[in-house]
Amino acid sequence: MDNSLLESLNKLKEAIESDERVLRLNELDKKLNNNEEVMKLAYQKDMALVSYEDTLKHFKENSKEARESQKRLYEAKLSLDNHPLVKQYNEAYKEVRQIYNQINEELFKKFITTHGCQND
């Protein structure tokens, strides 16, 4: 690989890693992973998902049991998503995702058409 290309890629990597939006996302990620309340809500959501999957093994999707289990899963996911720290993280994640989308578009726009990749 061309040295100037490697140098440019390293500069891009450093710019991304030092961007305030990426730094904020990393900070929020650490807070999320160390927050007992968020971990508890995530665990409850995971257990509700397991319960829902088990219910579907024994009952049809539109059965009363499955609907009740799905409602418990929905409520657990909603509780997790509505936690202030999770909301902050998700908003920061959207901003960082926009950075990566812009980079992808800039780097690969020559190869992308409305129908997919060009073959020239």
Secondary structure per residue as TSV (DSSP state, phi and psi in degrees):
chain	resnum	aa	ss	phi	psi
A	1	M	-	360.0	141.4
A	2	D	-	-59.3	133.1
A	3	N	H	-60.6	-38.1
A	4	S	H	-67.6	-34.0
A	5	L	H	-67.5	-43.7
A	6	L	H	-61.1	-41.2
A	7	E	H	-63.8	-43.5
A	8	S	H	-63.4	-40.8
A	9	L	H	-65.8	-39.0
A	10	N	H	-64.8	-38.9
A	11	K	H	-64.9	-41.2
A	12	L	H	-62.5	-45.3
A	13	K	H	-59.4	-45.3
A	14	E	H	-64.3	-39.5
A	15	A	H	-64.5	-41.1
A	16	I	H	-65.0	-48.2
A	17	E	H	-64.5	-25.9
A	18	S	H	-98.1	-1.5
A	19	D	-	-64.6	136.2
A	20	E	H	-59.5	-31.8
A	21	R	H	-69.7	-39.6
A	22	V	H	-69.3	-42.4
A	23	L	H	-60.6	-41.7
A	24	R	H	-64.0	-43.2
A	25	L	H	-61.4	-43.4
A	26	N	H	-62.5	-40.7
A	27	E	H	-63.8	-44.8
A	28	L	H	-66.5	-34.6
A	29	D	H	-61.3	-43.8
A	30	K	H	-63.0	-43.5
A	31	K	H	-62.4	-42.9
A	32	L	H	-59.2	-46.9
A	33	N	H	-71.1	-12.5
A	34	N	T	-112.5	6.5
A	35	N	-	-95.1	115.0
A	36	E	H	-62.7	-37.8
A	37	E	H	-64.4	-43.1
A	38	V	H	-66.1	-42.0
A	39	M	H	-61.9	-39.9
A	40	K	H	-63.8	-45.3
A	41	L	H	-64.3	-39.3
A	42	A	H	-65.0	-40.3
A	43	Y	H	-64.3	-44.2
A	44	Q	H	-61.5	-40.4
A	45	K	H	-64.7	-42.7
A	46	D	H	-63.0	-41.6
A	47	M	H	-67.4	-36.5
A	48	A	H	-66.1	-36.3
A	49	L	H	-66.1	-44.9
A	50	V	H	-60.7	-43.5
A	51	S	H	-61.8	-43.6
A	52	Y	H	-63.5	-44.0
A	53	E	H	-62.2	-41.3
A	54	D	H	-64.3	-40.8
A	55	T	H	-59.9	-41.5
A	56	L	H	-67.6	-19.9
A	57	K	H	-73.5	-21.6
A	58	H	H	-114.9	-19.9
A	59	F	S	-132.2	156.8
A	60	K	-	-70.6	156.1
A	61	E	T	-59.8	-31.6
A	62	N	T	-97.4	11.8
A	63	S	S	-72.8	161.3
A	64	K	H	-59.8	-42.9
A	65	E	H	-62.7	-43.1
A	66	A	H	-68.2	-40.8
A	67	R	H	-64.1	-40.8
A	68	E	H	-65.0	-41.6
A	69	S	H	-66.5	-39.0
A	70	Q	H	-65.1	-37.3
A	71	K	H	-64.5	-41.9
A	72	R	H	-62.8	-39.3
A	73	L	H	-64.4	-45.3
A	74	Y	H	-58.6	-45.9
A	75	E	H	-65.6	-39.1
A	76	A	H	-66.9	-41.8
A	77	K	H	-65.9	-40.6
A	78	L	H	-62.9	-42.1
A	79	S	H	-61.2	-42.5
A	80	L	H	-65.7	-48.4
A	81	D	H	-64.8	-26.9
A	82	N	T	-88.5	-4.1
A	83	H	S	-65.0	133.9
A	84	P	H	-54.5	-39.6
A	85	L	H	-68.4	-37.9
A	86	V	H	-67.0	-39.8
A	87	K	H	-61.4	-44.3
A	88	Q	H	-61.6	-44.1
A	89	Y	H	-61.3	-47.0
A	90	N	H	-63.0	-38.0
A	91	E	H	-66.6	-43.4
A	92	A	H	-64.1	-38.1
A	93	Y	H	-61.8	-41.8
A	94	K	H	-60.2	-42.3
A	95	E	H	-63.4	-42.5
A	96	V	H	-69.7	-38.3
A	97	R	H	-60.5	-36.2
A	98	Q	H	-63.0	-37.7
A	99	I	H	-59.1	-50.3
A	100	Y	H	-65.4	-36.4
A	101	N	H	-64.3	-40.4
A	102	Q	H	-64.9	-41.1
A	103	I	H	-64.2	-46.8
A	104	N	H	-57.9	-45.9
A	105	E	H	-62.3	-44.3
A	106	E	H	-65.1	-42.7
A	107	L	H	-75.0	-33.4
A	108	F	H	-116.7	8.7
A	109	K	T	-62.4	-28.0
A	110	K	T	-66.7	-25.2
A	111	F	T	-97.9	-8.3
A	112	I	E	-108.1	132.5
A	113	T	E	-117.5	-179.8
A	114	T	T	-67.4	-16.4
A	115	H	T	-107.5	7.0
A	116	G	E	120.9	-155.7
A	117	C	E	-77.4	145.7
A	118	Q	-	-83.8	155.9
A	119	N	-	-107.5	13.7
A	120	D	-	-77.4	360.0
